[in-house]
Amino acid sequence: MGKIYLKPDYIFESSWEVCNKVGGIYTVLSSRAKTLQDEMKDRIIFIGPDFWKENESPYFKEDSSLFAEWQWTAKEQGLKVRVGRWTVPGEPIAILVDFNPFFEQKNEIYGWLWEHYSVDSLHAYGDYDEASMFSYAAALVVESFYTFNVQCAAFNADTKVIYHANEWMCGLGALYINSKLPKIGTVFTTHATSIGRSIAGNQKPLYDYLFAYNGDQMAGELNMQSKHSIEKQTALHVDCFTTVSDITANECKELLDKPVDVVLPNGFDNSFVPKAAQFTCKRKAARKRLLDVANALLGETLDDDTLIVSTSGRYEFRNKGIDVFVEAMNRLLRDRDLKKKVLAFIEVPGWVGEPRKDLQDRLKAGGQFDTPLDVPQVTHWLHNMSHDNVLGMLKYYDMHNRKEDNVKVIFLPCYLDGKDGIVNMTYYDVVLGNDLCIYPSYYEPWGYTPLEAVAFKVPCITTDLAGFGLWANKEFGHYGELTDGVKVIHRTDYNYSEVADNIKDTVATFSAMDQKQVDACRKAADQLSKKALWSEFIGFYHKAYDIALRKAEARKSEK
């Protein structure tokens, strides 16, 4: 018999990325929403920031009839909230809160935080204030909702409530709930420690020296005191502290001085992966569009036998392995084992200016072109062309996409939202057109990009410094190979060159595979993705909720 978990009656989950598509956490929450909504039907409530003034959020549909009586009460209390539904599978309830009014109380709020939890907000800069005011506002929303329902007798002493805060950005709210509403169980998830990401991003070796780093000391050295402080104190004081992978759990123990209570691996909802004939049709359309863009930009006709590969993610040049991707493509140029032409896309949002008019004109005209455009490595003009890392590295290696080059690298420096002006397809539609995706991350707590790739039946390359790569190895019982659907490369602080060679060799090997072998790789990728569905991973959340609720129950019985 397995342990019987305490189950929450209500879950409030706050994140800066609720109805706000910024990065990977949006994918975590929005794809998990359906699974929780199916279990709890409108008793999972997401709380996000409301800064959609002139333009309405494309991810939120307001419904003033939801919790109408409480909405009036909240308004009387000075809370500016809008209630509606998050327009993702499952359409869960979302509350967007305007946090701007709380900037006036910032000093008092930070004073309270220091007094009760010794959080250092003195060194705050950048997005710290904005995130903290949102976090505080989100906690007030939960306090108001909870108190209202207790007064209405909708909640009683037996009503089990969870408050789940994501990232340091929601730490202040978790600590507020922890202090003011002890009957609510608190869960905190750090998706990547702020100090670990900073160490890696500042070119310091993270892994070999992890045991020797002192998180507080490094926070001072890297000017990260405030973010590190709120993250550490939240981890220490919540009922259940969690992260997304074993590799980040180790980081938390060393840098935050707090072992996690549960690891919550990131799952995937494959309900929007097209089926059968539609899948084939969309894949053909994506390949055609990518090849058309390449022809218009390069002035060269690449046929459908071309190997289309890509990397994508946030523009963290070293952390996401963009540097080693370019390095590998450069080495592939001279590889005699390469059997096909390679078209490599770097789909990473940069400081984008506008889509290239000359490229747009060619795409509109249609037909084939036999002369390249100027700067045939980029689809959109950037504000910082001369200082861009990708373009700088391509220039350094003299990679100018010449006709005789068997490997062409194109930088697509914008969000693929279907309205970028060049490709005009969404990321999920574009990823379908790839033959192979490459994510050689140095710092990657989980890694949604490789999981998304395999969900769309695209084999991929990742590393064992990514949580997903470690998980895949565990599933396989060995280091993943392309025949498993995911090639997992061993990566350390110092083996950059070996990683580049390994990527080069893997692409060359893949180029020599016949259709039957490629199909087998694609099938293996699909099978692995099924093991990472939310239905497989949601049990870890039940465990986290149980830990938090049992601590909240213990506090009730102490009174």
N, C-alpha and C positions, 0 to 999 in steps of 0.2 A: 504493500500500500504506500503510495506517495503521500507526501505531506499535504494537508489541506490548507490552502492559503486563504488569509483574510482578503476579501474583495472589496474595493472601494464602491460606494454608492455614487460618488461624484469625483471626477478628476478635473482639476484646473491645470492647464499646461501653458506656461508663458515662454515666449521666445521673440526676439527681435525679428525673426523670419516668418512669423505667422502672417499669412496674407501679404508677404513682402519677400519677393523672390530675389535673394542676394547670393546665396551659396548652397553648400551641401546640406545644411541643417533644414532648409526649406524642403529638400527632398526627403529627409528623414521623417519630418513631421507630417508632411502632406501625403506621403505614401503609406505611413502607418495609420493615418486617420481612419481609413475605411475599416481596418481590422478592429480598432477600438470602437468605432461607431456601430459596427455590427454586433459587438458584445454589449455595448452600454446605451445604445440609442438615445442620443441627445443628452447624455449625462457625462460626456467628455466635452469640455468647453475650452477652446483655445483662446488665449489672450495675446493680442499683438498691438504694435504701435499704430496710431492713426495719424498719418501725416499726408493723407490724400485730400488735399484742399481743392485745388483747381481741377485736377483730373481724378476721376473716380478710380479706385483700385480695380484692376482687371481680375483680381483673385477673390473679391468679396462682394456678396449680394446682400444688401441691408434688408432686414425684416423687422419692422417696428412692433409687430405683434408678439415677438418672442420675449418672454419675461417682461411684459409691458408694465406691470405694476412696479416691479423692481426698478425698471428704467426710470420711472418718475422719482422714486426714492433716491436713486443715484444722482439724478439731476439736482435734486434739492440739496444733496450733500456736496455739490460742487464738482461732481465727476462728469466729464464730458465723454460719454461712451456712445458707440453705435453697435447694435447687436444685429447679427445676420448669419450668413452661412459662407463658409470657405468653399470656393468653387473648385473643389478637387473631389476625386472619387469618395463617396460616402457623405459628402456635403455636411461636415460637422458644424456645430454652432461655433461661431467666433465672435469675440467681443474686441472691438478696436477702441483703444483709449487715447485721448489727447493728453500728452504728458507735459506740454509746454507750460501750463499754469504753475507747475511745481518748481520751476527754476527760481522763482522768488524765494522759495523756502530751502534752497539748496544747502546753504551753510548750516541751518538748523538740522536738516536731515543728515548731513555728513557728521555733524556734532553728535547726534544720537548714535550713529553707526560706530563712531570712535569710542564713545562712552560704554556702549553695550558689547561691542565685538572687537574693539581695537583695530578697526579697519582704517588704514592710512589713505585718506583721500586728498591729502595735501599736494601730492605730486601729480594730480590728475591733469590730463591733457587730451586733445583729440576727441575721440568718441566716448570718453569715460562719462562725462556729465550727462550727455544725451541718453546713453544706455541706462545710467543710474536713475534718472528721472522717470524714464519709462518703467523700469523695474519697480520703483516705488509706487507709481500709478497703478500698475498691474496688481500689486499686493492690496492696495486700497479697494480695487474692484472686487477682489475675492473677499476681503473683510466685509464690505458692504453687502455683497450677495449672501454671504454666510449668515451675517447678523439678521438680515431681512428674513431669511427663510427660517431661522430659529424663532424669531418673533412671530412668524406666521404659523409656527408649529409644523412646517414642512420638513425641517431638520429637527431631530431630537438627539438625545445623548447617545443613541446607537447609530446615528448616521455617520458613515465612514467617508471621510473626505481626504483627498490627496492634492497637494500642491506640488507640481513638477516644474522646476526651473531649469532652463537650458543655457549653458555657458555663463562665464563670469558676468555677462551683461544682465543677467537676471538674478544675480546673487543677492543684491540688496533686498529685493522683494522676498526672497526665500528666508532671509534672516528676520525680516519684519514679521512674516507669518509665524516663524519659529518663536518669536518673542511674544506677539500679541494674541495669537490663536493656537495655543498648545494642543487643542483637540484635533487639529489638522496635521496629518502626517506629511513631512516634507521630503522630496526627492530632488537631488541636484545632479545634473549630468554635465560633465565637461567633455566636449567633443575633441578638444585639443588643449593642453595647458598653454596659457598665454606665454609663460616663460619658456617652455620647451620649444614652441614655435619660434619665439624670438631668438633663442640660442641657435637654432638651426638656420634661421633666416639671416643671422649675422655671421655666417660662414664658420661658426665654431663647431668642433666635433661634438655631437650630442651623445652618441651611443657608447663609445669607448670610455668616456669620462663621466657617464651619468651617475655612477656610484659616488663620484667625488664632488659633484656640483652641489652647492648649497643654494636652494631656490631663492631664499631671501637675499643672499649676497649677490646672486646673478641679477635679481630684479633691480638692485641698486646700480649695478654696473651698466645695465642695459636700459636704464630709465623706465622700468616697468613696475615700479613699486605699487602703484594704486591698483592696477588690474590684477597683479599677483596677489596683493593683500586681500581684495574682496573674494577672489577665487579660493584662496587658501582658507580663509575664515568660514566661508560658506561650506566648503568640504568638511571642515572640522565640526561644524555645528548642526548640519541638517541630520534628519533621521536616517537617510539612506544616500550614500555618495556613490555615484556610478560614472562609468566612462564607456567607450564604444569598442575597445579592443584590448587584448592582453598587452600589446606593446605600449599603449597609452596608460594602462593600469600600472605598469612598472614605472613609467614616467611620473605618475601621480604620487606613488609611494616615495620616490626619491626627491622630487621637487616641491611637493606640497606637504610632505611629511604625514600623509594620510593614505593608507591602503583603501582601495575601493571596496564597497560592500558587494556589488554585483557588476559584471560586465554585460552591457546591453548592445550586442552586435546589431549593426544596421541592416534591416531587411529591405525588401523591394516589393512593390505591388505591380504585378505584370498585367493588370487588366487593360492597360492601353497599348500593349504590344500587339500589333496587328496579326491577324490569323491568316493562314493558308494563302489563298489567291491574292488577298489584299497585301499581305506581307511581300510577296514576290513583286507585285505591281509597285509598291512604295520603294522597294529596294532598287528596282530598275530606274525609277524616276530620280532617286537620289544620286545614283551613279551617273546618269545622264547629265544632271545639273552640275555636278562637280567636274565632270569632264568638259562640259561646255565652258564653265568658268575658266578652267585651265587653258583651254584652246584660245579663248579670247584674250587671256592675259599673256600667254607664252607664245602665241602664234605657231602652235604646233598641234597636230592632230594626234591625240592619244586614244587608242581604241579601247574597247571594253575588256580587253585582256590585261589592261594596265592594273597593277596592284595598287589599290587605294588604301593608304594607311593614315592614321592621325593620332595626335595627342590633344588633350583638352583639359580644362579645369581653370582654377584661379591663376592669375599671372604672378606666381611665385617662382621665379626663374630657377633657383636651385632646389627649393623644397619639393616642387612638383616634377623635377627632373627634366625640365624643358631644355636645359643646357646639354644634358647627356643625350637627349633625343636628337638635337641638331648635330652633336658630335657623331652619333651613330650613323645618321644620314650622310654625313660627309665621308665617313669611312666606307659606307656602302657604295659610294660613287666609283670606287676603285676595286670593288669586290668582283672577282672573276666567276664566283659561283652564282651571282645574281642572274636569274633566267628570264625575268620580266622587267619592264619599265616600272618605276615606282613613282607614284604621285603622293607626296606626303603633306598633309595639312596640319598646321598648328592653330587650333581653334581655341584661342585664349584671349579674353577681352583685355585690350590695351587702352591707352589714352586715345581713343578713336576720335577722329575729326569728322570725316564724311566719306560716303562711298565714292569710289573713283568714277568721275563722269565719263572718262574715256573708256573705262571698262563697261560701264552701264550702256554706253552707246553701242559698243560692239555686241553686247548680249542682246540688245533690242534688235539690232540689224540681223542677227542670226547668221547662218552660213559658217564657213571655215576661214581662218586667218593664218597667214604664213609669215607674219612679222610680229615680233614681241612688242608689247608696250614698254615704255620706260619703267624702270624699277619693277621687273616682272616677278617680284617675290611677295607682293602685298596687295590685298584686295581693296583696302580702305586707306585713305590718308590718315596719318597720325599727327598729333600735335607735337610730338617729340621725335620726329623721324631720325634725327642725328644722334639721339641718346637712347634709343630703344634697344633693349638687350637682345631680342631676337634678330632684328635687322643688323645690329652691330656684329653679332657672331657670324651671321651669314656673310657679311662683308669681309670679316676677318679671314674666313676660310675661302674667300673668293667664290662663293656659291651664288652664281647669277643665273641659274636655270637656262644654261646655253642649250642649243639644239642637240649637241652631241652628248649631253649629260643624261645618263639613264635614271637618275634620281632627281626629281623636281620637288622643291620645298616651297610651299605657299603659306604665308601668314594671313590668317583670317581673324583680325583682331577685334571681334565684336561679339556680343551676346547673340546667339542664334535663336531669335524669337519669332522668325518668320517675316520680319520687317526690316532686315538689315540693309536692303537696297542692292545687294549683289546675289547672294544665294537665295534669300527669301524662302527659306525652309526652317522649321524648328529643329533644335538640336536632335531630338529623338528621331525625326525624319531623316536627318543627315547621317546619324550614326549607323543607320541601316545600310547605307551605301558603302561602308567600309569593308575591306577584306580582313583587316587586322588593325587593332587599336593598341597603342603603346603608352604606358603610364609608368615610367621608371622612377617613381617618387623616392626622395630622400627622407622627407617628413610627411607622413600620411596616416593619421590615426585610424581611419577606416579605409576609405577609397571607394566612393560611389561610382566614379567613372568606369573602372573595370567591371563592377557589378552590372552597371547599365549596359555595357557592351555585350557581356555574355547573355544578358536577358534578351537582347536583340540578335542572338545567335552569331555574334562576331567574336572570334577567338581574340585573346589579348595577351599582352605582356605586362607584368607588374613586378614588384619587388617584395622581398620579405621584410622590408621596413614599412610596408603598408599593412594595416590590420587585416584587410581583405586577403592579401597575399598569404599571410600567416594562417588565416582561417582556411583558405583553399588548400594549403599544404597539409593541414590537419585532416581535412576531408579526404584528400588523396592518400594520405599515409606516406607521402614522399614529396620531394620538390616537384611542383607542377611542370609539365611539359606541354608543348602545343597540342599534342594528341589528347591531353586531358581537357583541352579548351582554354586553359590558362597556363602560360609559361611564367613561372615565378623565379626571378633572378636573385641570387644572393647579393645583397648590397651592404656595404659597411661605410664607415666614415672616410675610407681611403682608397676604395677600389673603383673609382670613377671610370678609369680606362678599361678595366675588365668588363664593367657593365656595358659600356659603349660597344665593345667587341661582341659581347653576348647578344645584344640587340641586333647588331649588324648580321651576325651569323644566323640568328633565328629568322630574320626577314628573308635572307638568302635561301635558307632551308624551305621556308614556306613557299617561296617563288617557284621552287622545283617540284612541289607536290602536284599530283594529278587531281582531277575533280573528285574522285572517290575519296582520296585522303583529305581534301579540303572539307568535303561534306561531313566526314567523320569528326573532324575538329569542331565544325560548327554544331554538330549534334551534341558533342561532349560539353561544349560551352553552354548550350541550352539546358542540358541535364544538371549541370552544376548550379545554374541560376535558380532552378526549382528548389534547391536545398537552402536557398537564402531568401525565400519568400517570408513575409511577415508572419504568416501562419506557423512557420517553423521557429521564429525567434520571439514571438510575443510572450511566451512562457517566462522569459527572463524578466520582462516587465512585471508580470504577476508576482514574481519573487521579490522584486524591488518594492512594489506596493505593499506586499505583506510585511516586509521588514519595517517600513515606515509606519504602517498602521498599528503594528504591535507596540512600537515605541509610543505612539500617540495614546493607545489604549492604556499602557502602563502609567502615563501621566494622568489620565482620567482617574484611575484607581488610587493614585496617590492623594487626590484631593479629598 
